Amino acid sequence: MPNIKSAIKRVRTNDTKNVQNSHVKSAMRSSIKKAETALTNKDDNASDTVKAAIKQVEKAASKGLIHKNTAARKKARLMKQA
């Protein structure tokens, strides 16, 4: 544990951001998996789940959690399956 006040604050903010970032990234992965299973099962609401997954991917890319090219690749693969 650091002794300097600013370093202590930095540790706290890093922990907070880590929790937020991991939540967004996990939600993105879950929505992608839901969309892929909906597409393979040919569900009626597959297009809605794909739209939700693309929204999650764009959200993660805008927050800087994934690279913009990675986001584009994930979206393209989902759209190709659809």
PyMOL Python script that loads the backbone (N, CA, C, O; Angstrom):
from pymol import cmd

cmd.read_pdbstr("""\
ATOM      1  N   MET A   1       0.848  -1.184   0.000  1.00  0.00           N
ATOM      2  CA  MET A   1       0.000   0.000   0.000  1.00  0.00           C
ATOM      3  C   MET A   1       0.890   1.241   0.000  1.00  0.00           C
ATOM      4  O   MET A   1       1.812   1.346   0.808  1.00  0.00           O
ATOM      5  N   PRO A   2       0.617   2.166  -0.892  1.00  0.00           N
ATOM      6  CA  PRO A   2       1.452   3.376  -0.966  1.00  0.00           C
ATOM      7  C   PRO A   2       1.234   4.295   0.230  1.00  0.00           C
ATOM      8  O   PRO A   2       0.203   4.239   0.900  1.00  0.00           O
ATOM      9  N   ASN A   3       2.223   5.134   0.479  1.00  0.00           N
ATOM     10  CA  ASN A   3       2.162   6.075   1.598  1.00  0.00           C
ATOM     11  C   ASN A   3       1.738   7.464   1.161  1.00  0.00           C
ATOM     12  O   ASN A   3       1.191   8.223   1.961  1.00  0.00           O
ATOM     13  N   ILE A   4       1.979   7.805  -0.087  1.00  0.00           N
ATOM     14  CA  ILE A   4       1.682   9.142  -0.587  1.00  0.00           C
ATOM     15  C   ILE A   4       0.189   9.251  -0.872  1.00  0.00           C
ATOM     16  O   ILE A   4      -0.430   8.328  -1.402  1.00  0.00           O
ATOM     17  N   LYS A   5      -0.374  10.398  -0.510  1.00  0.00           N
ATOM     18  CA  LYS A   5      -1.818  10.593  -0.600  1.00  0.00           C
ATOM     19  C   LYS A   5      -2.334  10.419  -2.028  1.00  0.00           C
ATOM     20  O   LYS A   5      -3.358   9.771  -2.242  1.00  0.00           O
ATOM     21  N   SER A   6      -1.635  10.989  -2.999  1.00  0.00           N
ATOM     22  CA  SER A   6      -2.096  10.881  -4.386  1.00  0.00           C
ATOM     23  C   SER A   6      -1.998   9.443  -4.893  1.00  0.00           C
ATOM     24  O   SER A   6      -2.826   9.004  -5.691  1.00  0.00           O
ATOM     25  N   ALA A   7      -0.992   8.718  -4.432  1.00  0.00           N
ATOM     26  CA  ALA A   7      -0.847   7.322  -4.840  1.00  0.00           C
ATOM     27  C   ALA A   7      -1.945   6.464  -4.222  1.00  0.00           C
ATOM     28  O   ALA A   7      -2.432   5.525  -4.853  1.00  0.00           O
ATOM     29  N   ILE A   8      -2.333   6.783  -2.993  1.00  0.00           N
ATOM     30  CA  ILE A   8      -3.436   6.068  -2.345  1.00  0.00           C
ATOM     31  C   ILE A   8      -4.728   6.298  -3.123  1.00  0.00           C
ATOM     32  O   ILE A   8      -5.493   5.363  -3.361  1.00  0.00           O
ATOM     33  N   LYS A   9      -4.968   7.554  -3.520  1.00  0.00           N
ATOM     34  CA  LYS A   9      -6.158   7.870  -4.304  1.00  0.00           C
ATOM     35  C   LYS A   9      -6.116   7.167  -5.659  1.00  0.00           C
ATOM     36  O   LYS A   9      -7.140   6.682  -6.141  1.00  0.00           O
ATOM     37  N   ARG A  10      -4.940   7.112  -6.271  1.00  0.00           N
ATOM     38  CA  ARG A  10      -4.798   6.454  -7.565  1.00  0.00           C
ATOM     39  C   ARG A  10      -5.153   4.972  -7.445  1.00  0.00           C
ATOM     40  O   ARG A  10      -5.804   4.428  -8.337  1.00  0.00           O
ATOM     41  N   VAL A  11      -4.742   4.312  -6.368  1.00  0.00           N
ATOM     42  CA  VAL A  11      -5.071   2.904  -6.160  1.00  0.00           C
ATOM     43  C   VAL A  11      -6.581   2.726  -6.041  1.00  0.00           C
ATOM     44  O   VAL A  11      -7.150   1.798  -6.616  1.00  0.00           O
ATOM     45  N   ARG A  12      -7.228   3.624  -5.290  1.00  0.00           N
ATOM     46  CA  ARG A  12      -8.687   3.539  -5.132  1.00  0.00           C
ATOM     47  C   ARG A  12      -9.402   3.750  -6.459  1.00  0.00           C
ATOM     48  O   ARG A  12     -10.316   2.997  -6.794  1.00  0.00           O
ATOM     49  N   THR A  13      -8.996   4.769  -7.220  1.00  0.00           N
ATOM     50  CA  THR A  13      -9.673   5.033  -8.493  1.00  0.00           C
ATOM     51  C   THR A  13      -9.422   3.911  -9.496  1.00  0.00           C
ATOM     52  O   THR A  13     -10.306   3.564 -10.279  1.00  0.00           O
ATOM     53  N   ASN A  14      -8.211   3.343  -9.470  1.00  0.00           N
ATOM     54  CA  ASN A  14      -7.926   2.224 -10.376  1.00  0.00           C
ATOM     55  C   ASN A  14      -8.810   1.024 -10.062  1.00  0.00           C
ATOM     56  O   ASN A  14      -9.294   0.348 -10.970  1.00  0.00           O
ATOM     57  N   ASP A  15      -9.018   0.762  -8.779  1.00  0.00           N
ATOM     58  CA  ASP A  15      -9.890  -0.354  -8.400  1.00  0.00           C
ATOM     59  C   ASP A  15     -11.326  -0.109  -8.858  1.00  0.00           C
ATOM     60  O   ASP A  15     -11.989  -1.017  -9.361  1.00  0.00           O
ATOM     61  N   THR A  16     -11.801   1.126  -8.680  1.00  0.00           N
ATOM     62  CA  THR A  16     -13.159   1.468  -9.092  1.00  0.00           C
ATOM     63  C   THR A  16     -13.323   1.320 -10.597  1.00  0.00           C
ATOM     64  O   THR A  16     -14.291   0.722 -11.067  1.00  0.00           O
ATOM     65  N   LYS A  17     -12.379   1.866 -11.348  1.00  0.00           N
ATOM     66  CA  LYS A  17     -12.440   1.782 -12.804  1.00  0.00           C
ATOM     67  C   LYS A  17     -12.332   0.342 -13.278  1.00  0.00           C
ATOM     68  O   LYS A  17     -12.981  -0.042 -14.251  1.00  0.00           O
ATOM     69  N   ASN A  18     -11.515  -0.459 -12.597  1.00  0.00           N
ATOM     70  CA  ASN A  18     -11.346  -1.853 -12.978  1.00  0.00           C
ATOM     71  C   ASN A  18     -12.672  -2.602 -12.856  1.00  0.00           C
ATOM     72  O   ASN A  18     -13.010  -3.413 -13.717  1.00  0.00           O
ATOM     73  N   VAL A  19     -13.415  -2.333 -11.797  1.00  0.00           N
ATOM     74  CA  VAL A  19     -14.716  -2.983 -11.605  1.00  0.00           C
ATOM     75  C   VAL A  19     -15.683  -2.556 -12.704  1.00  0.00           C
ATOM     76  O   VAL A  19     -16.389  -3.390 -13.270  1.00  0.00           O
ATOM     77  N   GLN A  20     -15.717  -1.250 -13.008  1.00  0.00           N
ATOM     78  CA  GLN A  20     -16.623  -0.751 -14.045  1.00  0.00           C
ATOM     79  C   GLN A  20     -16.261  -1.317 -15.411  1.00  0.00           C
ATOM     80  O   GLN A  20     -17.133  -1.749 -16.165  1.00  0.00           O
ATOM     81  N   ASN A  21     -14.960  -1.312 -15.725  1.00  0.00           N
ATOM     82  CA  ASN A  21     -14.521  -1.786 -17.035  1.00  0.00           C
ATOM     83  C   ASN A  21     -14.800  -3.277 -17.204  1.00  0.00           C
ATOM     84  O   ASN A  21     -15.248  -3.711 -18.265  1.00  0.00           O
ATOM     85  N   SER A  22     -14.537  -4.055 -16.162  1.00  0.00           N
ATOM     86  CA  SER A  22     -14.768  -5.495 -16.280  1.00  0.00           C
ATOM     87  C   SER A  22     -16.254  -5.797 -16.417  1.00  0.00           C
ATOM     88  O   SER A  22     -16.634  -6.766 -17.074  1.00  0.00           O
ATOM     89  N   HIS A  23     -17.099  -4.966 -15.796  1.00  0.00           N
ATOM     90  CA  HIS A  23     -18.546  -5.160 -15.940  1.00  0.00           C
ATOM     91  C   HIS A  23     -18.992  -4.908 -17.380  1.00  0.00           C
ATOM     92  O   HIS A  23     -19.774  -5.683 -17.933  1.00  0.00           O
ATOM     93  N   VAL A  24     -18.502  -3.837 -17.984  1.00  0.00           N
ATOM     94  CA  VAL A  24     -18.882  -3.501 -19.361  1.00  0.00           C
ATOM     95  C   VAL A  24     -18.359  -4.558 -20.324  1.00  0.00           C
ATOM     96  O   VAL A  24     -19.065  -4.961 -21.249  1.00  0.00           O
ATOM     97  N   LYS A  25     -17.115  -5.011 -20.110  1.00  0.00           N
ATOM     98  CA  LYS A  25     -16.521  -5.998 -20.997  1.00  0.00           C
ATOM     99  C   LYS A  25     -17.240  -7.344 -20.875  1.00  0.00           C
ATOM    100  O   LYS A  25     -17.444  -8.038 -21.871  1.00  0.00           O
ATOM    101  N   SER A  26     -17.616  -7.701 -19.661  1.00  0.00           N
ATOM    102  CA  SER A  26     -18.337  -8.944 -19.448  1.00  0.00           C
ATOM    103  C   SER A  26     -19.719  -8.889 -20.093  1.00  0.00           C
ATOM    104  O   SER A  26     -20.167  -9.865 -20.695  1.00  0.00           O
ATOM    105  N   ALA A  27     -20.386  -7.756 -19.968  1.00  0.00           N
ATOM    106  CA  ALA A  27     -21.703  -7.596 -20.594  1.00  0.00           C
ATOM    107  C   ALA A  27     -21.593  -7.696 -22.106  1.00  0.00           C
ATOM    108  O   ALA A  27     -22.474  -8.250 -22.764  1.00  0.00           O
ATOM    109  N   MET A  28     -20.507  -7.159 -22.659  1.00  0.00           N
ATOM    110  CA  MET A  28     -20.287  -7.234 -24.104  1.00  0.00           C
ATOM    111  C   MET A  28     -20.125  -8.688 -24.536  1.00  0.00           C
ATOM    112  O   MET A  28     -20.752  -9.130 -25.499  1.00  0.00           O
ATOM    113  N   ARG A  29     -19.284  -9.426 -23.823  1.00  0.00           N
ATOM    114  CA  ARG A  29     -19.059 -10.827 -24.180  1.00  0.00           C
ATOM    115  C   ARG A  29     -20.342 -11.641 -24.068  1.00  0.00           C
ATOM    116  O   ARG A  29     -20.625 -12.484 -24.919  1.00  0.00           O
ATOM    117  N   SER A  30     -21.113 -11.387 -23.020  1.00  0.00           N
ATOM    118  CA  SER A  30     -22.361 -12.127 -22.825  1.00  0.00           C
ATOM    119  C   SER A  30     -23.352 -11.839 -23.941  1.00  0.00           C
ATOM    120  O   SER A  30     -24.019 -12.749 -24.433  1.00  0.00           O
ATOM    121  N   SER A  31     -23.452 -10.578 -24.342  1.00  0.00           N
ATOM    122  CA  SER A  31     -24.406 -10.238 -25.399  1.00  0.00           C
ATOM    123  C   SER A  31     -23.976 -10.827 -26.741  1.00  0.00           C
ATOM    124  O   SER A  31     -24.824 -11.204 -27.549  1.00  0.00           O
ATOM    125  N   ILE A  32     -22.679 -10.909 -26.984  1.00  0.00           N
ATOM    126  CA  ILE A  32     -22.193 -11.527 -28.222  1.00  0.00           C
ATOM    127  C   ILE A  32     -22.546 -13.009 -28.231  1.00  0.00           C
ATOM    128  O   ILE A  32     -22.991 -13.541 -29.249  1.00  0.00           O
ATOM    129  N   LYS A  33     -22.345 -13.676 -27.093  1.00  0.00           N
ATOM    130  CA  LYS A  33     -22.677 -15.100 -27.023  1.00  0.00           C
ATOM    131  C   LYS A  33     -24.173 -15.337 -27.201  1.00  0.00           C
ATOM    132  O   LYS A  33     -24.582 -16.283 -27.874  1.00  0.00           O
ATOM    133  N   LYS A  34     -24.989 -14.472 -26.594  1.00  0.00           N
ATOM    134  CA  LYS A  34     -26.442 -14.599 -26.758  1.00  0.00           C
ATOM    135  C   LYS A  34     -26.834 -14.428 -28.215  1.00  0.00           C
ATOM    136  O   LYS A  34     -27.681 -15.161 -28.724  1.00  0.00           O
ATOM    137  N   ALA A  35     -26.219 -13.462 -28.887  1.00  0.00           N
ATOM    138  CA  ALA A  35     -26.538 -13.212 -30.288  1.00  0.00           C
ATOM    139  C   ALA A  35     -26.123 -14.397 -31.154  1.00  0.00           C
ATOM    140  O   ALA A  35     -26.857 -14.799 -32.057  1.00  0.00           O
ATOM    141  N   GLU A  36     -24.949 -14.954 -30.880  1.00  0.00           N
ATOM    142  CA  GLU A  36     -24.479 -16.090 -31.676  1.00  0.00           C
ATOM    143  C   GLU A  36     -25.372 -17.309 -31.485  1.00  0.00           C
ATOM    144  O   GLU A  36     -25.681 -18.010 -32.449  1.00  0.00           O
ATOM    145  N   THR A  37     -25.788 -17.566 -30.246  1.00  0.00           N
ATOM    146  CA  THR A  37     -26.672 -18.713 -30.026  1.00  0.00           C
ATOM    147  C   THR A  37     -28.049 -18.473 -30.638  1.00  0.00           C
ATOM    148  O   THR A  37     -28.679 -19.404 -31.140  1.00  0.00           O
ATOM    149  N   ALA A  38     -28.516 -17.224 -30.597  1.00  0.00           N
ATOM    150  CA  ALA A  38     -29.804 -16.911 -31.217  1.00  0.00           C
ATOM    151  C   ALA A  38     -29.731 -17.107 -32.723  1.00  0.00           C
ATOM    152  O   ALA A  38     -30.694 -17.565 -33.338  1.00  0.00           O
ATOM    153  N   LEU A  39     -28.601 -16.765 -33.316  1.00  0.00           N
ATOM    154  CA  LEU A  39     -28.449 -16.933 -34.760  1.00  0.00           C
ATOM    155  C   LEU A  39     -28.340 -18.410 -35.141  1.00  0.00           C
ATOM    156  O   LEU A  39     -28.896 -18.832 -36.155  1.00  0.00           O
ATOM    157  N   THR A  40     -27.632 -19.189 -34.341  1.00  0.00           N
ATOM    158  CA  THR A  40     -27.500 -20.606 -34.684  1.00  0.00           C
ATOM    159  C   THR A  40     -28.813 -21.350 -34.477  1.00  0.00           C
ATOM    160  O   THR A  40     -29.114 -22.302 -35.198  1.00  0.00           O
ATOM    161  N   ASN A  41     -29.597 -20.911 -33.487  1.00  0.00           N
ATOM    162  CA  ASN A  41     -30.893 -21.551 -33.239  1.00  0.00           C
ATOM    163  C   ASN A  41     -32.006 -20.975 -34.097  1.00  0.00           C
ATOM    164  O   ASN A  41     -33.138 -21.457 -34.057  1.00  0.00           O
ATOM    165  N   LYS A  42     -31.690 -19.950 -34.871  1.00  0.00           N
ATOM    166  CA  LYS A  42     -32.654 -19.271 -35.747  1.00  0.00           C
ATOM    167  C   LYS A  42     -33.880 -18.802 -34.961  1.00  0.00           C
ATOM    168  O   LYS A  42     -35.022 -19.068 -35.336  1.00  0.00           O
ATOM    169  N   ASP A  43     -33.609 -18.095 -33.860  1.00  0.00           N
ATOM    170  CA  ASP A  43     -34.699 -17.558 -33.041  1.00  0.00           C
ATOM    171  C   ASP A  43     -35.405 -16.424 -33.769  1.00  0.00           C
ATOM    172  O   ASP A  43     -34.877 -15.837 -34.713  1.00  0.00           O
ATOM    173  N   ASP A  44     -36.620 -16.134 -33.302  1.00  0.00           N
ATOM    174  CA  ASP A  44     -37.401 -15.054 -33.908  1.00  0.00           C
ATOM    175  C   ASP A  44     -36.804 -13.683 -33.598  1.00  0.00           C
ATOM    176  O   ASP A  44     -36.854 -12.779 -34.431  1.00  0.00           O
ATOM    177  N   ASN A  45     -36.241 -13.530 -32.403  1.00  0.00           N
ATOM    178  CA  ASN A  45     -35.697 -12.236 -31.999  1.00  0.00           C
ATOM    179  C   ASN A  45     -34.183 -12.166 -32.186  1.00  0.00           C
ATOM    180  O   ASN A  45     -33.504 -11.456 -31.443  1.00  0.00           O
ATOM    181  N   ALA A  46     -33.653 -12.884 -33.157  1.00  0.00           N
ATOM    182  CA  ALA A  46     -32.205 -12.906 -33.380  1.00  0.00           C
ATOM    183  C   ALA A  46     -31.695 -11.539 -33.809  1.00  0.00           C
ATOM    184  O   ALA A  46     -30.607 -11.128 -33.405  1.00  0.00           O
ATOM    185  N   SER A  47     -32.470 -10.832 -34.624  1.00  0.00           N
ATOM    186  CA  SER A  47     -32.010  -9.519 -35.082  1.00  0.00           C
ATOM    187  C   SER A  47     -31.943  -8.523 -33.923  1.00  0.00           C
ATOM    188  O   SER A  47     -31.068  -7.657 -33.895  1.00  0.00           O
ATOM    189  N   ASP A  48     -32.863  -8.648 -32.972  1.00  0.00           N
ATOM    190  CA  ASP A  48     -32.828  -7.772 -31.802  1.00  0.00           C
ATOM    191  C   ASP A  48     -31.610  -8.050 -30.937  1.00  0.00           C
ATOM    192  O   ASP A  48     -30.975  -7.123 -30.434  1.00  0.00           O
ATOM    193  N   THR A  49     -31.282  -9.335 -30.763  1.00  0.00           N
ATOM    194  CA  THR A  49     -30.118  -9.665 -29.945  1.00  0.00           C
ATOM    195  C   THR A  49     -28.831  -9.243 -30.624  1.00  0.00           C
ATOM    196  O   THR A  49     -27.873  -8.860 -29.954  1.00  0.00           O
ATOM    197  N   VAL A  50     -28.796  -9.310 -31.958  1.00  0.00           N
ATOM    198  CA  VAL A  50     -27.614  -8.845 -32.698  1.00  0.00           C
ATOM    199  C   VAL A  50     -27.459  -7.335 -32.536  1.00  0.00           C
ATOM    200  O   VAL A  50     -26.349  -6.841 -32.338  1.00  0.00           O
ATOM    201  N   LYS A  51     -28.564  -6.607 -32.618  1.00  0.00           N
ATOM    202  CA  LYS A  51     -28.501  -5.153 -32.426  1.00  0.00           C
ATOM    203  C   LYS A  51     -28.010  -4.805 -31.028  1.00  0.00           C
ATOM    204  O   LYS A  51     -27.223  -3.874 -30.859  1.00  0.00           O
ATOM    205  N   ALA A  52     -28.470  -5.546 -30.026  1.00  0.00           N
ATOM    206  CA  ALA A  52     -28.036  -5.301 -28.651  1.00  0.00           C
ATOM    207  C   ALA A  52     -26.548  -5.613 -28.489  1.00  0.00           C
ATOM    208  O   ALA A  52     -25.832  -4.901 -27.785  1.00  0.00           O
ATOM    209  N   ALA A  53     -26.089  -6.680 -29.144  1.00  0.00           N
ATOM    210  CA  ALA A  53     -24.671  -7.043 -29.055  1.00  0.00           C
ATOM    211  C   ALA A  53     -23.802  -5.987 -29.721  1.00  0.00           C
ATOM    212  O   ALA A  53     -22.743  -5.635 -29.201  1.00  0.00           O
ATOM    213  N   ILE A  54     -24.243  -5.481 -30.869  1.00  0.00           N
ATOM    214  CA  ILE A  54     -23.479  -4.439 -31.555  1.00  0.00           C
ATOM    215  C   ILE A  54     -23.419  -3.176 -30.709  1.00  0.00           C
ATOM    216  O   ILE A  54     -22.397  -2.490 -30.674  1.00  0.00           O
ATOM    217  N   LYS A  55     -24.501  -2.878 -30.038  1.00  0.00           N
ATOM    218  CA  LYS A  55     -24.525  -1.709 -29.153  1.00  0.00           C
ATOM    219  C   LYS A  55     -23.511  -1.871 -28.019  1.00  0.00           C
ATOM    220  O   LYS A  55     -22.805  -0.925 -27.670  1.00  0.00           O
ATOM    221  N   GLN A  56     -23.445  -3.071 -27.451  1.00  0.00           N
ATOM    222  CA  GLN A  56     -22.487  -3.329 -26.369  1.00  0.00           C
ATOM    223  C   GLN A  56     -21.049  -3.240 -26.873  1.00  0.00           C
ATOM    224  O   GLN A  56     -20.177  -2.726 -26.173  1.00  0.00           O
ATOM    225  N   VAL A  57     -20.799  -3.737 -28.082  1.00  0.00           N
ATOM    226  CA  VAL A  57     -19.457  -3.680 -28.655  1.00  0.00           C
ATOM    227  C   VAL A  57     -19.046  -2.231 -28.882  1.00  0.00           C
ATOM    228  O   VAL A  57     -17.919  -1.846 -28.571  1.00  0.00           O
ATOM    229  N   GLU A  58     -19.957  -1.431 -29.424  1.00  0.00           N
ATOM    230  CA  GLU A  58     -19.649  -0.020 -29.659  1.00  0.00           C
ATOM    231  C   GLU A  58     -19.425   0.725 -28.346  1.00  0.00           C
ATOM    232  O   GLU A  58     -18.584   1.621 -28.274  1.00  0.00           O
ATOM    233  N   LYS A  59     -20.168   0.360 -27.319  1.00  0.00           N
ATOM    234  CA  LYS A  59     -20.000   0.988 -26.011  1.00  0.00           C
ATOM    235  C   LYS A  59     -18.614   0.679 -25.446  1.00  0.00           C
ATOM    236  O   LYS A  59     -17.948   1.566 -24.912  1.00  0.00           O
ATOM    237  N   ALA A  60     -18.184  -0.568 -25.563  1.00  0.00           N
ATOM    238  CA  ALA A  60     -16.864  -0.950 -25.065  1.00  0.00           C
ATOM    239  C   ALA A  60     -15.760  -0.259 -25.855  1.00  0.00           C
ATOM    240  O   ALA A  60     -14.739   0.129 -25.288  1.00  0.00           O
ATOM    241  N   ALA A  61     -15.960  -0.105 -27.159  1.00  0.00           N
ATOM    242  CA  ALA A  61     -14.958   0.562 -27.986  1.00  0.00           C
ATOM    243  C   ALA A  61     -14.891   2.047 -27.663  1.00  0.00           C
ATOM    244  O   ALA A  61     -13.806   2.628 -27.649  1.00  0.00           O
ATOM    245  N   SER A  62     -16.030   2.663 -27.404  1.00  0.00           N
ATOM    246  CA  SER A  62     -16.021   4.096 -27.099  1.00  0.00           C
ATOM    247  C   SER A  62     -15.382   4.374 -25.749  1.00  0.00           C
ATOM    248  O   SER A  62     -14.828   5.453 -25.542  1.00  0.00           O
ATOM    249  N   LYS A  63     -15.450   3.426 -24.833  1.00  0.00           N
ATOM    250  CA  LYS A  63     -14.814   3.585 -23.533  1.00  0.00           C
ATOM    251  C   LYS A  63     -13.332   3.228 -23.574  1.00  0.00           C
ATOM    252  O   LYS A  63     -12.615   3.436 -22.595  1.00  0.00           O
ATOM    253  N   GLY A  64     -12.874   2.696 -24.694  1.00  0.00           N
ATOM    254  CA  GLY A  64     -11.463   2.347 -24.827  1.00  0.00           C
ATOM    255  C   GLY A  64     -11.127   0.983 -24.260  1.00  0.00           C
ATOM    256  O   GLY A  64      -9.953   0.678 -24.048  1.00  0.00           O
ATOM    257  N   LEU A  65     -12.123   0.162 -24.012  1.00  0.00           N
ATOM    258  CA  LEU A  65     -11.873  -1.164 -23.458  1.00  0.00           C
ATOM    259  C   LEU A  65     -11.381  -2.134 -24.517  1.00  0.00           C
ATOM    260  O   LEU A  65     -10.587  -3.030 -24.232  1.00  0.00           O
ATOM    261  N   ILE A  66     -11.855  -1.952 -25.735  1.00  0.00           N
ATOM    262  CA  ILE A  66     -11.353  -2.727 -26.860  1.00  0.00           C
ATOM    263  C   ILE A  66     -10.978  -1.752 -27.965  1.00  0.00           C
ATOM    264  O   ILE A  66     -11.490  -0.634 -28.019  1.00  0.00           O
ATOM    265  N   HIS A  67     -10.096  -2.177 -28.832  1.00  0.00           N
ATOM    266  CA  HIS A  67      -9.648  -1.337 -29.934  1.00  0.00           C
ATOM    267  C   HIS A  67     -10.773  -1.170 -30.941  1.00  0.00           C
ATOM    268  O   HIS A  67     -11.633  -2.042 -31.070  1.00  0.00           O
ATOM    269  N   LYS A  68     -10.769  -0.059 -31.650  1.00  0.00           N
ATOM    270  CA  LYS A  68     -11.852   0.202 -32.603  1.00  0.00           C
ATOM    271  C   LYS A  68     -11.856  -0.826 -33.734  1.00  0.00           C
ATOM    272  O   LYS A  68     -12.923  -1.171 -34.242  1.00  0.00           O
ATOM    273  N   ASN A  69     -10.686  -1.319 -34.137  1.00  0.00           N
ATOM    274  CA  ASN A  69     -10.655  -2.337 -35.185  1.00  0.00           C
ATOM    275  C   ASN A  69     -11.182  -3.678 -34.672  1.00  0.00           C
ATOM    276  O   ASN A  69     -11.807  -4.432 -35.418  1.00  0.00           O
ATOM    277  N   THR A  70     -10.927  -3.966 -33.407  1.00  0.00           N
ATOM    278  CA  THR A  70     -11.481  -5.180 -32.803  1.00  0.00           C
ATOM    279  C   THR A  70     -12.995  -5.090 -32.765  1.00  0.00           C
ATOM    280  O   THR A  70     -13.690  -6.068 -33.042  1.00  0.00           O
ATOM    281  N   ALA A  71     -13.504  -3.915 -32.423  1.00  0.00           N
ATOM    282  CA  ALA A  71     -14.952  -3.712 -32.404  1.00  0.00           C
ATOM    283  C   ALA A  71     -15.531  -3.894 -33.804  1.00  0.00           C
ATOM    284  O   ALA A  71     -16.571  -4.531 -33.975  1.00  0.00           O
ATOM    285  N   ALA A  72     -14.863  -3.338 -34.788  1.00  0.00           N
ATOM    286  CA  ALA A  72     -15.341  -3.460 -36.164  1.00  0.00           C
ATOM    287  C   ALA A  72     -15.338  -4.924 -36.605  1.00  0.00           C
ATOM    288  O   ALA A  72     -16.261  -5.373 -37.286  1.00  0.00           O
ATOM    289  N   ARG A  73     -14.305  -5.662 -36.217  1.00  0.00           N
ATOM    290  CA  ARG A  73     -14.218  -7.076 -36.580  1.00  0.00           C
ATOM    291  C   ARG A  73     -15.343  -7.876 -35.922  1.00  0.00           C
ATOM    292  O   ARG A  73     -15.969  -8.714 -36.572  1.00  0.00           O
ATOM    293  N   LYS A  74     -15.598  -7.625 -34.649  1.00  0.00           N
ATOM    294  CA  LYS A  74     -16.661  -8.338 -33.948  1.00  0.00           C
ATOM    295  C   LYS A  74     -18.025  -8.039 -34.568  1.00  0.00           C
ATOM    296  O   LYS A  74     -18.844  -8.940 -34.750  1.00  0.00           O
ATOM    297  N   LYS A  75     -18.264  -6.764 -34.893  1.00  0.00           N
ATOM    298  CA  LYS A  75     -19.535  -6.384 -35.508  1.00  0.00           C
ATOM    299  C   LYS A  75     -19.686  -7.022 -36.878  1.00  0.00           C
ATOM    300  O   LYS A  75     -20.766  -7.494 -37.232  1.00  0.00           O
ATOM    301  N   ALA A  76     -18.600  -7.038 -37.651  1.00  0.00           N
ATOM    302  CA  ALA A  76     -18.667  -7.618 -38.993  1.00  0.00           C
ATOM    303  C   ALA A  76     -18.964  -9.110 -38.931  1.00  0.00           C
ATOM    304  O   ALA A  76     -19.734  -9.627 -39.741  1.00  0.00           O
ATOM    305  N   ARG A  77     -18.356  -9.800 -37.974  1.00  0.00           N
ATOM    306  CA  ARG A  77     -18.602 -11.228 -37.853  1.00  0.00           C
ATOM    307  C   ARG A  77     -20.053 -11.510 -37.461  1.00  0.00           C
ATOM    308  O   ARG A  77     -20.670 -12.452 -37.959  1.00  0.00           O
ATOM    309  N   LEU A  78     -20.586 -10.680 -36.561  1.00  0.00           N
ATOM    310  CA  LEU A  78     -21.983 -10.863 -36.178  1.00  0.00           C
ATOM    311  C   LEU A  78     -22.912 -10.616 -37.369  1.00  0.00           C
ATOM    312  O   LEU A  78     -23.848 -11.379 -37.606  1.00  0.00           O
ATOM    313  N   MET A  79     -22.645  -9.555 -38.105  1.00  0.00           N
ATOM    314  CA  MET A  79     -23.497  -9.229 -39.249  1.00  0.00           C
ATOM    315  C   MET A  79     -23.374 -10.279 -40.340  1.00  0.00           C
ATOM    316  O   MET A  79     -24.344 -10.560 -41.044  1.00  0.00           O
ATOM    317  N   LYS A  80     -22.193 -10.859 -40.486  1.00  0.00           N
ATOM    318  CA  LYS A  80     -22.002 -11.906 -41.487  1.00  0.00           C
ATOM    319  C   LYS A  80     -22.822 -13.142 -41.139  1.00  0.00           C
ATOM    320  O   LYS A  80     -23.392 -13.785 -42.020  1.00  0.00           O
ATOM    321  N   GLN A  81     -22.879 -13.473 -39.842  1.00  0.00           N
ATOM    322  CA  GLN A  81     -23.686 -14.605 -39.407  1.00  0.00           C
ATOM    323  C   GLN A  81     -25.173 -14.337 -39.607  1.00  0.00           C
ATOM    324  O   GLN A  81     -25.946 -15.238 -39.935  1.00  0.00           O
ATOM    325  N   ALA A  82     -25.555 -13.078 -39.401  1.00  0.00           N
ATOM    326  CA  ALA A  82     -26.966 -12.714 -39.562  1.00  0.00           C
ATOM    327  C   ALA A  82     -27.313 -12.700 -41.018  1.00  0.00           C
ATOM    328  O   ALA A  82     -28.456 -12.417 -41.378  1.00  0.00           O
TER     329      ALA A  82
END
""", "prot")
cmd.dss("prot")
cmd.show_as("cartoon", "prot")
cmd.util.cbc("prot")
cmd.orient("prot")
